[in-house]
Structures are given as C-alpha cells and as structure tokens.
Amino acid sequence: MPHPIESSTTEHVQNEPLLTSPSTPGALNLHNKIFSMDNTDVDNVKPTEECHEVHNVDESDRLVGQLFCSRDQAWHFYKGFAREHGFSARKGTTRLDVEGNLKTQEFCCSKEGAVSKADIDEATTLKEVGVGMSQVMNYLTQQAGGYHNVGFTHKDLCNALQRGKAKEIVDGDVNALIAYFDYKKHDNPGFFMTYSVDESGALYNIIWSDSTSRSDYTCFGDVIAFDTTYKDNLYGRPIMPIVGVNHHHNTIVFATAIIADETSQSFEWVLQNFLEAMMNKSPISVVTDGDRAMQRAIKSVIPYAKHILCSWHLSRNAQANIEFNIQKHPWVIEKGNTRNLWEQAYLTGHFFANIRSTQRCESMNASLDIALKHKKTYLDVVRAIEDGISRMRMNELKADYLSSHTKPFQITKLVDLESHTAAIFTRESFRVFQDELIRETLYRIEAEIKSLSDECQHYILSKYAEKNRKFEISFDSRTKTLICSCKKFETVGLSCRHQLHILKQLDYTYLPGTLIQSRWTNDAKASAPTMLI
C-alpha cells in the first residue's frame, strides 16, 4: 500500500506556488516510502515541465527530485499516479509552522492506515484470550507477509479496536453521564463540559472542568502535563487528565477528557476545547510522554508553547530500546533529532515549574486503578475522578493552613532574610529556598567587573573545590534585578544559590520583588476569579 506523499511549503494560501526538493537522495518510492520534501527557494528552482503526467512505476528513479509549482499541481499528479496504478488517493495530515503557515501536506492512499474487518475480528479474538497488542501486531504482520504488506501500524490497530469498543457503549450509560453533567452545570454555573459524537451519533470525545479547576488555571496554568496511559475498564478508552502544579508544588487537575482514540484529531479536539474552557489562555510549557500524535496536536493548537518530553518515559524507553550498536538504532536516531524536546541545554531558561514528568498524572491514575478494578459505568469513572480531585483539594487546604498558621525552623544565621521569605512563600516553596540558601556558602566572588554605569555590576562566582565551575551574575541596583547564568530562576521561578550569595554580600535583609514569583507565594490565588461562567 502506498505511503503518503509529503510536501513542504512556507506558503499560507493553498493555491500559491509550491516548490519542493528531496530531503535525502533516493527518498522517493511511491509504493513503499514517504515522498519527503523540504522548502526550496522559488527563485532558484524550475518546476518540472511534465509534473502533471502519470509516470510508470519502473521510472521511479526519475521521480526522485520531482518538483511541483503548487500544492494543487502535486495533488493532481498524485491522483493521476494513483488512478494509473489502481488505488484511490486522499489528502492526509496538514501541518502548520508556528506562524500558522502551511508547512507540510501529506497525500496518501485512501486506505492508508485502515484496518480491515477481518484483521479487527482476528485481533479482538486474540485480545480476548489474553494476547498482548505487540504479539497481536506481530502475528498479523506475519500473516500479511511482512510489515510492507500489513498496511497499518501498531497505533492504527489500537485506534481501530478502540473505535470498535466505542460502538458498544450503552446509550443509557451516556445519557446518565450527560444528565449528571447538566445537573453539575445547573448547580455550578462555572462548570464546563462539551462532547462530540461520531457519524452514528455515539459518544466520541468528552471533556469537562469545574469552576475551581478553571480558576486554578488562571493562577497556575503556565505549565500543563498530560498523558493517556490509563484506560477505563469498560470500554478501553483513554482517560486524559490535564494537570499542573500549584503554589504548594502539589498536583492539581485543570480538566479531564475521555477520548475515543489516540489520534492527532482527538488530541486537537481536546486541546481546542480545553483552551475554550480556559478563556483561550495558552500554557507556556507542555509536558507529554512523547506520543507523535500529541506532538502534532500541540504544534497545531498551541504552537507557541514549549513542548517538553517526559523524563521518566524517556528513561524507561531508553532502557527498553538501547542494547548494542546504538549509533544506528532507530529510537536513538529519532531522539537525537528531537533532542530540543528533552536535552537540558535546550530547556534551561524556559519556565516549566519543575515539571519534567507526566508522573504527576499518576496520582490520578492510581486512584482510578483502585476505584475501577471491576467494570464500571461512565458515571462511576467520572465520580472516581471527582473523588481523586477532592482529595487533592483537601491536601491543598491542609497545606494552606500549615503555610499561614505555622512558622518554619530557621537553619541559617541570615535571620532577617529567612523571616522575610518564610512570611511570603508557601511552606514547600520556602523549603526549596532554604535549600539554596544553605548552598550559597559554597561559592565565593572571584571577580567583580565594573560596568560603564554605576548602577550595574557584574560578578564571577566560583564553587568551593571546583574552581573551574564559574557562574556570571549581573546586578542592576536601580531595578534590583539579578540575572544568573545558571538560569534557575527563569526555569523554576525560585532564586538560585548564586543570586543569594550576591544578596548576602550586598547586605540585603529581604528578597527583592524581582526574585519573587507570585505563583509560589501564600497569596498566589488572591486575584483568582471566584466564579467562571
């Protein structure tokens, strides 16, 4: 089965000129491989004169480097090729760049990724007797005579089975769920819920969020994390909690979705409606498990958000994939090409509130695993999720009381500085601050550089017994701004030990406002809306 033709362009309008060239020699095989193209300067390349004609498959070598003067012309060519060789074509995934301009357009066989009823029935039978999905996929691949003949991927098969289960959903179950949500909305005007249905009118995707979660998002929605590792026991559908971290460094849930499958279309639907619920406020950073469909959805819906791969999933997959000859291992090559999503050098300086893992979703998943050991209705699933959220909120109330009505122990001689920050930060934020304050004693000022302006000073710090490790600090006395080369404040939102060392040398008895992020303070929710409609 032919794989997609993929073309790239920086043009936004569909009918404007498109010129492409192969990304690698020999990348084009219209039957077995992706037609991969990159952006080519329109002034330096002439379109192929016969690009509208249908070529014989034996002439595929001549098709390498095929150029088209527009996206429509490429589509016309592929439709002709498909007709000549006995299959129909369709347009596949469209991808946009961060500015919303068209980047790639895939053309593929109309059956690309489709799973036949016979394969679905056979896979269902194998699953019912306890055969794992990987073994099912291997069996179907062997039956088809190899991966190039099977016609679909592991994810395609999973999604096909999930869609089959969706058809089994009892109408009464869905009606009870919608009625429950309607009651919640009547009782709580800030409650948000929306859902979609498939061609037969069956429930497809659903997402909901109450007024407290929506209010929390206005305060802590700068970083979100989500995954779909947990499936409900009744229909096998992915449950997708969208979580963040509050001022106590505890997990909070902004919204929850139950989706029909793990395709980019479903993820896009979730993110679009999530943003609608959150008054179109986009997060700064998003942490996921690295699913490719998720990556495409994030680029499409929230292109300006920094996407970070979950460190826990990355470590686990590395252990599973890396053995010998790692230089040529496909997983290693893929992660090397996407290292901007996980390598520390690319993440330092970008705020992600110390969330580096989707493991924050695990507390919710663990609650569901206990509550839903036996087959339950959708209403039972939703109530189990609400129980988990209620426990999180009770823990937040306890942390609020502890931060407001108790005093932490002071562990340094910088009494005034500790007292000042203890009154401002939540208890957990203050603990992180204290940890840095203890370690500032390991550093000394190696050099002080005077700038042309008397208000600005630059310092070089070195670490005790590690003189080769140096950090640069700049201080503006007018604005009381401290910038450190380690970028911890920009990344986490709390002062680093190097900044605190300079403050001590300058005899500061308080923490300047420029080093206080309100999201980590006792007053983080002071300006949060009390009712969202």
N, C-alpha and C positions, 0 to 999 in steps of 0.2 A: 504493500500500500504506500503510495507516495506520501512523503512527509511535507510539511509546509514549505512554501517559498516565502522567505522573509526578506522584506526590503526595508531600507532605512532612508530617512529624509529629515531635513530640518524645516521643510515647508509645512505650513499650518493648513492651507487650503487644499482640498483633495485634488483638484484638477490642475494645480500648479505643477511646473516641471519637477520631475524626479530623476536624478541620475545616480546610478549605483555602480559599485565595482566589487569584485570578490574580496572577502577579508583574508582568505588564505588560498593558495594555489590548489586546485583540484577539489574545492569545497562543494562543487555543484554536481549533484546526481539527482535528477528529477524524480527518480523512483525511490531512492533509499535515503537521501540525505537532505538536510536543510539547505536552501539556497540562501547563504548568508551574505549580506551586503553591508557596506559601511557608507558613510557620507563622502561624496566626491564633488570636487569643485566643478560647478556647472560651466565655468569658462574654459576649462582645460580638457573636457571630455566631449567627444561627439557621440550622439546616440547611434546605436546600431541601425543600419538602414532597414534591415529585414526583420526587425524585432516583432512585427505583427504576424509573421508567418509561422506555421507549425513546423517544427523540425523533427526529424526522425530520431528515435531514442539512440540509435547507433552513433549519432553525431553529437553525443553529449559532451565530448571533449571540446567541440566548437562552441558549446553553450557556456562554458566557463568564461566568466568575464562579460556575459551578456549585459548590455546597458539599455535602460529604458528612459525615455524623455519625460514620462509622467507615471504616476501610480496607476492611472486608468489604463495606460498602454501595457504596463506589466500585467495587470489583471486580464486584459484582453488576450495577451499572449498565453497566459497560463490556462485560461478557459479553452483556448484553441488546442493547446497541448493535451489537456485532459480529454477533450472530445475525441481527438485523434487516437488516443490510447485507451479508450473505453471506460473512463471514470468521469464523474462529475466533480466540479470544484466549488469551494466556498471560501469566503473570507474568514480568516481566523483572528487571532489576538491582535489588537491595535495597541501600541504603546506610545505614550507621550513623554516628552522631556519635562524638566522641572518648570519650564515656562509655559507648558500646555501645548507645545507644538508637536506635530506628528514626528515620531522617531522611527518606528518600525510598523510594518503591516505584513501579517502572515497570510499567504494563500496556501490552501491545502486541499486534499481530497475531502469530499463531503462526508466520508466515513472515517476520517482521521479521529482516532481515539474512541470510536464507537465499539461497544461490546455486544456481540450477538446474543440473542435469547438463549441459544444452545450453550454458549460459554457461561452466561449468567446462571442458568439452571445447574450446570455442572459444578460451578464454583459454590453455589448455595448448598448443594448436596454435600460437597466436601467440607464446607464450613460447619454444617450441622453435625458432622461426625467428629469434629474436633481438629480438623486440619488447619494449620495456620495460613495466613494470607500469603506469606512468602512461598510456602510449599505449594499452595494452590496456583500461584502465578507460574512457578517453575513447571508444574505439571501441564498447564495449558500451553506454555511455551514449547515444551517437548512435543505435545500433541500436534502443534502447528508446524513443527519442523524448524524451530529457531525463532529468535527474537525478531528477525526481519520479516517473519510471516505472521506473527501473532496479531499485529495491528493495533495494540493498545498497551499502555504502561500499567505498572502496579497501581498508581494513583487513579488511572481511568477505571480499573476494575473495582477498586474500593468505592469510588463515587457511584458506579453503576449499581453495586449491591446496596448502597445506602439509599439510592433513589427507589430501588425495589421495595425496601422496607417502608419508605415514605407512603407508598400506596396502601400499606396495611394499616395505617393509622385510623383508629376508630373515630368516626365523626363525633360521637358523644364525648370522647376524650378532649378533642379540640374545642368543642362548644363549651364544655365546662371550663376550660382554660381561658377562653376569650371572655366568658361571663365573669370569671374571677377577676380578670384584669379590668373589665369595665367597672366592677364594683370598687376596685382599688382606685381607679381614676375618679370616681364619684366621691370617694372618701378622702382622696388626696389629690387636689387639683394639679399639683406639680408632677404627678405620675405620668411617665411617658411610655407608650407601647405602640409598636407597629409591626405588621407582619405581611408576608407575601404568600401567594398561592400559585400552584402550577397550573398547567392547561386544564386539568380535570377538576380544579377547584380545591385540591387538597393543600393542607398547610405545607409551606415550603421553608421559609425562614421567619424567625420571630426575634425581636429584641425588646428589652424593657429596662427601665431605670426609674427609681422613685425620686422624690424631691430632695431627700437627704444626699443621695448619691450625686445628683446633678449639682447641688450646692457645693458638695465636696470638690467636684471637678473644677469649679471656679477658683478654688484655692490651691489645689494640688494636681491639676490636670496637665502640668508641664511635661510629665513623663508617664507613659502608659505601657503596660505589658499585657500580652495575651497569648494563649495557645489553645489547642483543641485536642489535647491528649486524652481528655475524659469523654467517654461516650455513654449516653443513657442506656440502661439495660434493656429497655422495652423495644426501642426502635433502632438502636445503634447509631443515633445521631450525635454529632459532636456538640458538646456544650462549651461555649466560648465566653468565659468571664473576662471582662476588660478591667484591669486592676491598676492601682497606683500605690503611692506611699504617702502617708500623712505626716504631720509635724512630729509625731512620736516615732517615726521610722517604722510604723506598722502598716501592713497591707490593708487597703480599702478597695471596695468594688465600686466602679463607676457605672457599669451596665453589664448585662448578661444576655447572650444570644444563644439560641438553639438553631443550628443550620442544617440544611438538607445534605450538603456535601462540602468537601474542602476544595472547591474550585475558586479561581480568582473572582468569578462573577459573584459567588456567595459572599466572599470576604469584602468585595467592593460594596455590596449591598449593606453589609453590617456597618462598615466604616462610614458610608454616606449617611445612614440613619443615626449612627452614633453622634456624628457631628451636628446633625439637626437637633438631637436631644440636648446637646451641649452648646446650643446657640452659636454654632459654626466656629467655635474656638478650637483651633488645631493644637495638638501637643507639640512640644519642642523635640521630643525624642520618643521612639517606639522600640520596644524590645520584643523580639519574637524568637521562635525556635528555628527560624531559617527556612521555613517552607517556601518554595518558589512561588506558589500561587499567592501566598501572603505578600511576598516581596512585590509582585506585580500590582496587587491591590493597593499597597501603601504608596507606590510610585504614582499610581493613577489618582488616588483620592486625597492623599496628604503628601504631595511631592516635596514640600519644604521641610518636613520632619526628618530628623536624623534617625536612620534605621540602624539598630544595633542587634547583633546576633547573640542569643543566649549563651553565656559562657559555660553553663552546665551541659547543655545539649552538645555544644562544640567539643567539650572534653570527652563526653560519653561516646560521641560518634568517632572521635579520633582514636579512641581505644579499640573501637569495633572495626575500623577501616584500615588502620596503619599496622602493617606487619613487616614486609620486606619490599625492597625496590620501591621505596616511597616516592622517588623522583617522578616516576611515571604513573603513579596511582591516580585515577580519575578524581577521587574525592580530594586528594591533596592539591591537585591542579585547580579544581573548582574553588576550593577555599583560598588558595593563593590569589586567584583572580578577584575574589571578593573580600580581600583582607581589610579593605576600608570599612567593613561592617563589624570587625571584631578585634583588629590589632590595636593595642593600646596607643600607639603613636598617632593613629587616626582619630582616636576618641578623646584623648586628653584635651581639655579646654572646652569641650562641648558638654553642656549640663545634662546629666541623666540621674541625679538624685541618688546616686549609689545603687541604682537598679541595674544589675548586669545579668539577671537571670529571670526566666519566666517561672522559676520555682516559687515565686510569690503567688502564683496561681494554685500551687499545690495544696495550700491550706483549705481552699475551697474544694478542690478535687478530693481531698482526704475526707472532708465532711460528707460529700456526696457518696463516696465509696461506702462509708459506714451506713448512711441513711437509706441507700438504694441497693442493698445486696440482692433483694428479690425484685421481680418485675413490678414496676410502678406506673401509675398514670402520669401524664404530663403535669397535672396539678400537684402530684406528690413531688415531682422533680423541682417544680418552682418553689414549693413550700420548704423543701430541704435547702435550696439555695438561700431563701429568705432567713432560715434558721441560722445558717452559717454567717450571713451578713449581720444578723442581730448579735451574735457572739462577738464578732469583730467590733461592733459599735459599743458593746458593753466594755470590752477591753480598752477602747478609746476613752470612755468616761472614767474608768479607773485611773488611766494614765493622766487624764486632765486633772483629777483630784490630787494625785501624787505630785504633779508639777506645780500646782497652785497653792497647796497647803502644807508642803513639807520643804525642808531645806537640805540640800545635798552636803556631804562632807567636803571640806576644802583640803586639798592634798598638796598644795604648794605654798610658798611664802608670799605669793603675789595676791594677797588677801583682797585688795580692792578690785582688782581685775576679775578675780573669781566671783566675788559677790555680785558685781555688776552683771556678768554674763549668766549667773545662776538665776537671777531675777527675770531675765529676758527669755532665755531658751527653755524649751521643754527639757524634762529630765534626761531623756536619751540624747538629745542634741548637746546638752551640757556635758554629758559623759564623753562624747566624741571630742568636744572642745578641750576638755581636761586632758584627754589622751595626747592631743597635740601640744598642749601647754607643758606637759611633763617632758616631752621630747625636744622642746626648743633649747634646752640646756646642752644638747649635743652639738650645737652649732656656735660658730664664732664669726665675727666680721673680719674678713681677710683684707678687704679693700673698700674704701669709700671714695666714690667718684663725684666730684662737684660738677654740676651742670652750669650752663650759662645763666640759668635762672636760679635765684637764691631759694626759691620755693621747692625746687625739685632736686632730689638727691638719689644717687644710685649706690647700691651696696652689693658686694660679692661675699657670699657666705660659703664656708666650707664646713664639713662634718668632722667631728672628732674621730681620729684614727682612719679617716677616709678622705684625705685632703684632695684627692682627685675629683671627688664629687662636689661640684660647686653649683650654687644657685644665685641667680641675679634678682635683686629686689629694687623696684623703683618706688619712691615715696613722694607724693605731692602734698606739701603741708597746707596748701590753700584748700584743697578739697578733701584732705585726709584720706587719699586713695593710695592703697598699697597693692602693687602688682608683682606677683612672684612668677618666676619661670617654670615652677612645677605645675602651675595651673590648677591646683587642687580646689581653690575657692570657686573658680569658674566651672569646674567639673562637678563638684559635690555641693557647693553652696555654704561651706563652713571654712573658717580660717585655717591656714596651714601653719606648721611649726616655724617656718621661716618668717612669715609675717609677724607672728607673735614674738619672735626673738627681736625683731626690729622695734616693735612697740615697747618691749621691755627696755631696750637700750635708750629709747626716747622718753622714758619715764611716763608712759601712758598708764593711767589707772582705770581706764574704761576701754571698751571696744568701739571704735568709730562706726558710725552708721553705715558706712560704705562696705563694712565687713559683716553686716547683719542681713540675712535674707529672711523676710517675714515668714516664709513657709516653714521655718524651723523654730519659730517662737511660740510662746504661750498665746499670743494674740493672732495667730495665723488665720483663724476663722472669724475674726472680729468683723470684717467687712463682707462676709459671705451673705448672699441673699437668703432670707428665711423662707421664701416661697417662690417657686418657679412654676410658671403656667405655660 
